[in-house]
Amino acid sequence: MGGEVFQIAGIPVSFSSEIDLNTGISAETFKPYLIFRLNLEAHKLSLLPAFDTLLSLNLSRGIIPFEHQVNSVKKLLGRFRGRGMLCDEVGLGKTIEASLAMLELITRGLIKRILILVPPSLVQQWKEETFFKCNLEFVTSDEKEFRSQGSVAWRKFDRIIASIHTAKKSPHADAIQQETFDLIIVDEAHHLKNANTVGWKFLNSLKKKYIFLLTATPVQNNLEELFNLVTLVYPGELGTLKSFKKQFVSAGDRLTPKNYEQLRSLLGELIIRNRRATSDVKFTKRYAKTIRIPLSKGERELYTSVSELVRNQYAGSPQQVKMTLRILQEEIGSIPPAAVSTLEGLRDKLPDNAVIADLVSQCNRLASSEKVRVLIDVINKIPDKAIIFTKFRASHSAITTALKKYDISYSPLHGGLTRLEKEKSIKEFQHVSKVLVATDVGSEGRNLQFCNHIINFDLPWNPMKIEQRIGRISRIGQEKEVHVTNLSAKDTIEDYILYLLDAKINMFELVIGEIDVILGRLDEETDFETLIMDAWTKSPDMKHFENEINQLGEDLLAAKQKYSTLKDTEDKIFGDEFNTTTAEKAITEGSEDEHRDA
């Protein structure tokens, strides 16, 4: 076979022009160019050194991470090998850190099966965050698609978000314990601080490759709780409980450690804790005011009548009816038309059909609300854009009708719109409309930092829901002062809730996330709405209810004070040595010193 001969690096190499590649290689051997490119990119990714370069930063949506968050992800996946505790102070974005770390592991092909365990109030929020920020589809354990599968669902679905209160109970716990997960994420992990509880034992029994525990308060009552949480991540890392107490717990004070330096050295390989004081995150101020609105004579009589119905029927009713009655009590605190649908649904479930029919008629007659009138006045006094939040579609409709009447430009946002319609409405609000009228469902997953004023037309009884509303605009990235205006009808349950949350603990000035920590110290087993409803339905008169509210207020204040004391204690335990921003700077400076010395 003839051909030219070339010298390559001193070696004679002959090249033939007589070879026909088309006849030597079959057509089936060739793949489309796209497959070649994908294969090439995959090989490039496999050559990346450890986790020094994060692929997830280019794949996430709407996340512009801060320095401490990027460093936390690198440390969690690199130095900690995917098992650790994210204990940043409230408001510094632990969820973003965990989400980026999860996305990084998925991108590198290191994980497939993921279980995220959270308190019930955070299930939907995690589903939103993982979808809108990471483009990841998760199924929640309370979705119809999941529940219809029974216990098999825990095996069938690869990405699951579940309430830990649901997961730890039979038959769910039995099914989950049979599975092996690549990654388990636990938010608000301080709820598992007691090793004698069902929740701790359940999580400890699960088979997992990687695990992230998220909590802003890894120590609450004593150092044994810290030991228990660390044991869930790295069993045996701190020795036995007996040896841990002997070595690190001060005699007579279970919350004060001894041998600080040694304890910090051990925890430094397990815990990441960034503090607001040393992070690069800047928080804008938040201001709140409440407008108490006297109800008209007809509205007051209707509110009293509905409340009597709820009180009389609540105690002996099935759980589902109790839930409906609670919703009814919330609706009548918004505007009368909001209660019509629920009242009609109760006709077949409660006696006294005639009473219910009369209440429906009263609601329909009181379509013009004092609260709507005050709302229009508030809107006209705000020079910038504003978001009006309401929990109910009937209230949403009444608000938009009034805005239209007074020629105030608005954009609607509610659960009945498609995803594209929601996006169009938000864009219209950003560039054209003065007001966005949003329901809690419609605003899920939306970051609206271009606006800095929200109006709570009605008030969810769950403070976490209130905080989520505020968090739509008062979050990392907001550059203006945030203003929150609450409308409440005088002498209604919502009026008393505002007294508790605003006057007692200044909730509207707390950092996003702190209210959950405070409420967690109040009662871990009973949610806030139930505490309020129990006080309302069990009180024979308003004087007794006021006493119950005052006691609840004192409990809230004590919980807030305990939280403040706890932060001081944790600062003493952790200091700044667990702060990734500080640590990275120290490493960089040390490296520069070495180069200078050389």
C-alpha positions in Angstrom: 0.0 0.0 0.0 1.8 3.2 -1.2 1.7 6.6 0.3 3.8 9.6 1.5 6.2 9.3 4.4 6.5 12.1 6.9 8.9 12.6 9.8 7.0 13.2 13.1 9.3 13.7 16.1 12.1 12.0 14.2 10.0 9.0 13.5 9.1 8.1 9.8 5.3 7.7 9.5 3.7 6.8 6.2 0.2 8.0 5.1 -1.9 6.2 2.5 -4.3 7.9 0.3 -5.8 4.6 -0.9 -8.0 3.8 2.2 -11.7 4.4 1.7 -13.3 5.0 5.2 -16.8 4.7 3.8 -16.1 1.0 2.9 -14.0 0.3 6.0 -16.5 1.4 8.6 -20.2 0.5 8.5 -22.8 3.3 8.7 -24.2 1.9 12.0 -21.0 2.8 13.7 -21.5 6.5 13.4 -23.7 8.4 16.0 -25.5 11.7 15.6 -23.4 14.8 16.4 -25.6 15.7 19.4 -24.7 12.3 21.0 -21.0 13.0 20.4 -21.3 16.4 22.1 -23.1 15.0 25.1 -20.5 12.3 25.4 -17.8 14.9 25.2 -19.4 17.1 27.9 -19.8 14.1 30.1 -16.1 13.3 29.9 -15.3 16.9 30.6 -17.4 16.8 33.7 -15.7 13.6 34.9 -12.3 15.4 34.7 -13.3 18.2 37.1 -11.2 18.2 40.3 -13.4 17.2 43.3 -15.9 19.9 44.1 -13.6 22.9 43.6 -15.9 23.8 40.6 -19.6 23.7 41.2 -21.7 22.8 38.2 -24.9 23.6 40.0 -24.2 27.3 39.9 -24.9 27.4 36.1 -27.9 25.0 36.3 -29.9 26.7 39.1 -32.6 29.2 38.2 -32.9 32.6 40.0 -30.1 31.9 42.5 -27.3 34.3 42.8 -25.5 32.7 45.7 -23.4 34.6 48.3 -19.8 33.8 49.0 -20.7 31.9 52.3 -23.3 29.8 50.5 -20.9 28.7 47.7 -18.2 27.9 50.3 -20.7 26.0 52.4 -21.6 23.7 49.5 -18.0 23.1 48.6 -17.2 22.3 52.2 -20.2 20.0 52.7 -19.5 18.0 49.6 -15.7 18.0 49.6 -14.4 18.1 53.1 -17.5 16.6 54.8 -18.0 14.1 51.9 -21.8 14.8 51.7 -22.6 14.2 55.4 -23.0 17.2 57.6 -25.1 19.8 59.4 -25.9 23.2 57.9 -26.5 25.4 61.0 -26.4 28.9 59.6 -28.2 31.6 61.6 -31.7 32.3 60.5 -32.0 34.2 57.2 -28.7 33.2 55.6 -30.1 30.6 53.1 -29.6 27.1 54.4 -32.3 25.9 52.0 -30.3 27.4 49.0 -27.1 25.7 50.3 -28.8 22.3 50.6 -30.5 22.7 47.2 -27.3 23.6 45.4 -25.5 20.7 47.1 -28.3 18.3 46.1 -28.3 19.6 42.5 -24.5 19.2 42.4 -24.7 15.5 43.4 -27.5 14.9 40.8 -25.5 16.6 38.1 -22.4 14.5 38.8 -24.5 11.3 38.7 -23.8 10.6 42.3 -27.4 10.4 43.6 -30.8 9.4 42.2 -33.1 8.6 45.2 -33.8 11.6 47.4 -36.0 11.9 50.5 -36.6 15.4 52.0 -38.1 15.4 55.5 -39.6 18.6 56.8 -42.2 20.0 59.3 -45.8 19.9 57.8 -45.8 23.7 57.3 -42.7 23.5 55.0 -43.7 20.7 52.7 -45.2 22.9 50.0 -42.4 25.5 50.4 -39.7 22.9 49.7 -41.6 21.7 46.6 -41.7 25.3 45.3 -38.0 26.0 46.0 -36.7 22.8 44.4 -38.8 23.3 41.3 -38.4 27.1 40.8 -34.8 27.2 41.8 -33.4 23.9 40.7 -35.9 22.8 38.1 -36.4 19.5 40.0 -39.7 17.8 40.1 -40.5 16.3 43.6 -43.7 14.5 44.7 -45.1 15.2 48.1 -46.4 12.5 50.4 -49.8 14.2 50.6 -50.4 14.4 46.9 -53.2 12.3 45.5 -50.8 10.6 43.0 -48.6 9.5 45.9 -51.3 8.5 48.3 -53.1 6.4 45.7 -50.1 4.1 45.5 -50.1 3.2 49.2 -46.9 2.0 50.8 -45.5 1.2 47.4 -45.1 4.9 46.7 -42.0 5.1 48.9 -40.3 2.8 46.4 -41.9 4.0 43.2 -40.9 7.6 43.4 -37.3 8.7 43.4 -37.7 12.2 44.7 -40.0 12.6 47.7 -40.8 15.5 50.0 -42.6 14.4 53.2 -43.7 15.7 56.5 -41.5 13.9 59.1 -44.6 13.7 61.3 -46.2 11.5 58.6 -43.1 9.6 57.7 -42.3 8.4 61.2 -45.6 6.8 61.7 -46.8 3.3 60.6 -47.4 2.1 58.0 -45.2 4.7 56.3 -42.2 4.2 58.6 -42.1 0.5 57.9 -42.1 1.0 54.1 -39.4 3.8 54.2 -37.1 1.7 56.4 -37.1 -0.9 53.7 -35.7 1.5 51.1 -32.1 2.8 50.5 -31.8 6.5 49.7 -28.9 8.2 48.1 -29.6 11.5 49.9 -31.7 12.4 52.9 -32.3 16.1 53.8 -33.9 17.0 57.1 -35.1 20.6 57.6 -35.6 22.0 61.1 -33.6 19.1 62.4 -33.7 20.4 65.9 -37.1 18.7 66.3 -35.0 15.4 66.4 -32.8 16.5 69.2 -34.1 13.8 71.6 -32.7 10.3 71.0 -35.6 8.8 72.9 -38.2 10.0 70.5 -39.9 8.1 67.6 -38.6 10.7 65.1 -34.9 10.4 66.1 -35.0 6.6 66.1 -36.8 6.6 62.8 -34.2 8.8 61.0 -31.4 6.9 62.6 -32.7 3.6 61.2 -32.9 4.8 57.6 -30.3 3.6 55.0 -28.7 6.6 53.3 -25.4 7.5 51.5 -25.5 11.2 52.1 -27.4 13.2 54.7 -27.8 17.0 55.3 -29.3 18.2 58.6 -30.6 21.8 58.5 -31.2 23.8 61.8 -30.4 27.3 63.0 -30.5 26.1 66.6 -28.4 22.9 67.0 -28.4 23.4 70.8 -31.6 24.3 72.6 -31.7 23.0 76.1 -28.5 21.1 76.7 -25.4 19.7 74.9 -26.8 16.2 74.8 -29.1 17.5 72.0 -26.1 18.4 70.0 -24.6 15.0 70.6 -27.8 13.3 69.4 -27.9 15.4 66.2 -24.3 14.7 65.3 -24.9 11.0 65.9 -27.5 11.0 63.2 -24.9 12.2 60.7 -21.7 10.4 61.9 -22.5 7.8 64.5 -19.7 7.4 67.1 -17.8 10.5 65.9 -18.2 12.1 69.4 -17.7 8.8 71.2 -20.4 7.5 73.6 -22.8 9.8 75.4 -21.2 9.0 78.7 -17.7 9.9 77.5 -19.0 13.0 75.7 -20.6 14.3 78.9 -17.5 13.6 80.9 -15.3 15.3 78.5 -17.3 18.3 77.3 -20.3 19.0 79.6 -19.7 21.2 82.7 -20.9 19.8 86.0 -24.1 21.3 87.1 -24.7 23.1 83.8 -25.7 20.8 80.9 -25.7 23.8 78.5 -22.2 25.1 79.1 -19.3 23.2 77.6 -15.8 22.6 78.9 -12.7 21.9 76.8 -14.0 24.5 74.2 -11.1 24.1 71.8 -11.2 20.3 71.6 -15.0 20.3 71.2 -14.8 22.9 68.4 -12.1 20.9 66.7 -14.4 17.8 66.6 -17.5 19.8 65.5 -15.5 21.6 62.8 -15.5 18.4 60.7 -19.3 18.1 61.0 -21.0 21.5 61.3 -21.1 24.6 59.1 -22.5 27.7 60.8 -22.4 31.1 59.2 -23.4 34.2 61.2 -25.2 37.3 60.0 -22.5 39.5 61.7 -19.7 38.0 59.6 -21.6 37.2 56.3 -21.7 39.3 53.2 -25.6 39.4 53.4 -27.2 42.8 54.0 -30.7 43.0 55.3 -33.0 45.9 54.7 -35.2 47.3 57.5 -38.8 46.3 57.8 -41.7 48.4 59.1 -45.2 47.2 60.0 -48.4 48.9 60.9 -51.9 47.6 61.7 -55.1 49.3 60.8 -58.0 48.1 63.1 -61.3 48.5 61.3 -64.6 48.8 63.1 -67.2 46.5 61.6 -70.6 47.8 60.5 -73.6 46.9 62.6 -74.6 44.2 60.1 -71.1 42.8 59.8 -70.7 42.6 63.6 -74.0 40.8 64.0 -73.0 38.3 61.3 -69.6 37.7 62.8 -71.1 37.0 66.1 -73.7 34.6 64.7 -71.1 32.6 62.7 -68.8 32.5 65.7 -71.7 31.1 67.8 -72.3 28.4 65.2 -68.7 27.4 65.2 -68.5 27.3 69.0 -71.6 25.3 69.3 -70.7 22.7 66.7 -66.9 22.4 67.1 -66.4 20.2 70.2 -68.5 17.2 69.1 -67.8 17.2 65.4 -65.6 14.8 63.4 -62.1 16.1 62.6 -63.0 16.9 59.0 -65.9 19.1 60.1 -63.7 20.8 62.7 -61.3 21.7 60.0 -64.2 23.2 57.9 -65.5 25.1 60.9 -62.0 26.6 61.4 -61.9 27.7 57.8 -65.3 29.2 58.2 -64.2 31.2 61.2 -61.2 32.5 59.2 -63.4 33.4 56.2 -65.8 35.5 58.1 -62.8 37.4 59.4 -62.0 38.4 55.9 -65.3 39.6 54.3 -68.8 38.1 54.5 -68.9 36.8 50.9 -65.8 34.6 51.6 -67.9 32.4 54.0 -70.7 31.6 51.6 -69.3 28.6 49.9 -68.2 26.9 53.2 -71.6 27.7 54.8 -73.4 26.0 51.9 -71.1 23.0 52.2 -72.1 22.6 55.9 -75.8 22.3 55.2 -75.7 18.5 54.9 -73.1 18.1 57.7 -74.8 20.1 60.5 -78.3 20.5 62.0 -80.1 23.8 61.9 -80.3 24.2 58.1 -82.5 27.2 58.5 -79.8 29.0 60.6 -77.2 28.2 58.0 -79.5 29.4 55.2 -80.1 32.7 57.0 -76.3 33.2 57.5 -75.8 32.6 53.7 -78.4 35.3 53.0 -76.7 37.8 55.4 -73.3 37.2 53.7 -74.8 37.9 50.3 -76.5 41.1 51.5 -73.2 42.4 53.0 -71.2 42.4 49.7 -70.0 45.9 50.4 -67.3 45.6 53.2 -65.8 48.2 55.5 -62.5 46.5 55.0 -62.6 46.9 51.2 -63.3 50.6 51.6 -60.3 51.1 53.9 -58.2 49.1 51.5 -58.9 51.5 48.7 -57.9 54.4 50.9 -54.6 52.7 51.9 -53.7 51.9 48.2 -54.3 55.6 47.2 -51.8 56.7 49.8 -49.0 54.4 48.7 -46.9 56.1 46.0 -45.2 52.9 44.8 -46.4 49.4 43.8 -48.1 47.2 46.4 -49.1 43.5 46.8 -52.4 42.7 48.4 -52.5 39.3 49.9 -55.8 37.4 50.7 -56.4 33.8 51.5 -59.7 33.5 49.8 -60.9 33.7 46.1 -64.2 35.4 47.1 -62.2 38.2 48.8 -59.8 38.3 45.8 -62.9 38.9 43.6 -64.3 41.6 45.8 -60.9 43.4 45.9 -60.4 43.4 42.1 -64.0 44.6 41.6 -63.3 47.6 43.9 -60.0 48.4 42.2 -61.7 48.3 38.9 -64.4 50.6 40.2 -61.9 53.2 41.4 -59.7 52.9 38.3 -56.7 51.5 40.0 -54.6 49.3 37.7 -54.0 45.8 39.0 -52.8 42.4 38.0 -54.4 39.2 39.4 -52.5 36.2 40.8 -54.4 33.1 42.1 -54.4 29.4 41.9 -56.9 29.3 39.0 -54.4 30.7 36.5 -52.1 28.6 34.4 -48.3 28.9 34.9 -48.0 31.1 31.8 -50.9 33.3 32.9 -49.2 33.8 36.3 -45.9 34.7 34.6 -47.7 37.2 32.4 -49.5 38.7 35.3 -46.3 39.2 37.3 -44.6 40.8 34.3 -47.5 43.1 33.9 -47.4 44.1 37.6 -43.6 44.7 37.4 -43.9 47.0 34.4 -47.4 48.4 34.2 -49.9 47.8 37.1 -49.8 49.5 40.5 -51.2 46.6 42.4 -50.9 42.8 42.4 -53.8 41.0 44.1 -52.5 37.6 45.1 -53.8 34.6 47.0 -51.3 32.5 49.0 -51.7 29.7 46.5 -51.2 31.9 43.5 -48.0 33.5 44.9 -46.2 30.2 45.7 -42.6 30.2 44.5 -42.7 33.8 43.4 -39.9 36.2 44.4 -41.2 39.8 44.1 -38.3 41.9 45.4 -39.0 44.6 42.9 -41.9 45.6 45.2 -41.4 46.6 48.8 -44.9 47.1 50.2 -47.4 44.4 51.0 -50.9 44.6 52.5 -52.4 41.7 54.4 -56.1 42.1 53.6 -56.8 39.1 55.8 -54.5 37.2 58.1 -53.7 33.5 58.0 -53.8 32.0 61.5 -50.5 30.2 60.9 -47.7 32.7 61.5 -45.5 30.7 59.1 -47.9 31.6 56.3 -47.7 35.3 57.2 -44.0 35.1 57.2 -44.0 33.4 53.8 -46.1 36.3 52.4 -43.5 38.8 53.8 -40.7 36.6 52.5 -41.9 37.2 48.9 -40.4 40.7 49.1 -38.3 40.8 52.3 -35.6 38.4 51.3 -32.0 38.3 50.1 -31.8 40.7 47.2 -34.3 43.3 48.4 -32.7 46.7 48.3 -35.4 48.9 49.7 -37.0 49.2 53.1 -40.0 46.8 53.4 -43.4 48.0 54.5 -46.2 45.7 55.8 -49.7 46.9 56.4 -52.2 44.7 58.2 -55.9 45.2 58.0 -57.9 43.6 60.8 -61.5 43.9 61.9 -61.7 45.0 65.5 -62.5 42.3 68.1 -62.1 39.4 65.8 -59.8 36.5 66.2 -57.4 38.0 63.6 -57.3 41.1 65.8 -56.1 39.1 68.8 -53.6 37.1 66.6 -52.0 40.4 65.5 -51.8 41.5 69.1 -49.9 38.3 70.0 -47.5 38.5 67.0 -46.9 42.2 66.8 -47.3 43.7 70.2 -45.9 40.8 72.1 -43.0 39.5 70.0 -42.6 42.1 67.2 -42.9 39.4 64.6 -42.9 41.7 61.6 -39.4 42.9 62.6 -37.9 39.4 63.0 -35.6 37.9 60.4 -37.4 35.6 58.1 -37.3 32.1 59.8 -37.1 33.3 63.4 -40.8 33.0 64.1 -40.6 29.2 63.3 -37.9 28.8 65.9 -39.9 30.7 68.5 -43.1 28.8 67.8 -41.1 25.6 68.0 -40.2 26.5 71.6 -43.8 27.2 72.4 -45.3 23.8 71.6 -43.8 21.3 69.3 -46.8 19.0 69.2 -49.6 21.5 68.7 -49.7 24.0 65.8 -50.4 27.6 66.5 -53.8 27.6 64.7 -55.0 24.7 66.9 -53.9 26.6 70.1 -55.9 29.6 68.9 -59.0 27.6 67.9 -59.0 25.7 71.2 -58.8 28.9 73.2 -61.7 30.4 71.1 -64.1 27.4 71.2 -63.5 26.5 74.8 -63.9 30.0 76.2 -67.5 30.6 77.5 -67.1 34.4 76.9 -64.8 37.0 75.5 -63.3 37.8 78.9 -62.1 34.2 79.3 -60.8 34.2 75.7 -58.8 37.4 76.4 -57.3 35.7 79.4 -56.3 32.7 77.3 -54.8 35.0 74.7 -52.8 36.9 77.3 -51.4 33.7 78.7 -50.5 32.5 75.2 -48.8 35.9 74.7 -46.7 35.5 77.9 -45.7 32.0 76.6 -44.7 33.5 73.3 -42.7 36.2 74.9 -40.9 33.7 77.1 -40.1 31.6 74.1 -38.6 34.6 72.3 -36.5 35.5 75.3 -35.3 31.9 75.5 -34.4 32.1 71.8 -32.3 35.2 72.4 -30.5 33.6 75.3 -29.9 30.5 73.2 -28.3 32.5 70.4 -25.7 33.9 72.9 -25.0 30.4 74.1 -24.5 29.1 70.6 -22.1 32.0 69.8 -20.0 30.9 72.7 -19.9 27.3 71.6 -19.3 27.9 67.9 -17.8 31.3 67.6 -16.7 32.2 64.1 -14.7 29.1 63.4 -17.5 27.4 61.6 -18.2 30.4 59.3 -17.2 29.5 55.7 -16.6 33.1 54.7 -14.2 33.6 57.5 -12.6 30.2 57.0 -12.1 30.7 53.3 -10.5 34.1 53.9 -8.2 32.5 56.5 -7.2 29.8 54.0 -6.6 32.3 51.2 -4.5 34.5 53.4 -2.5 31.6 54.7 -1.8 30.4 51.2 -0.7 33.9 50.2 1.7 34.1 53.2 3.2 30.7 52.1 3.8 32.1 48.6 5.4 35.3 50.0 7.6 33.2 52.3 8.7 31.1 49.3 
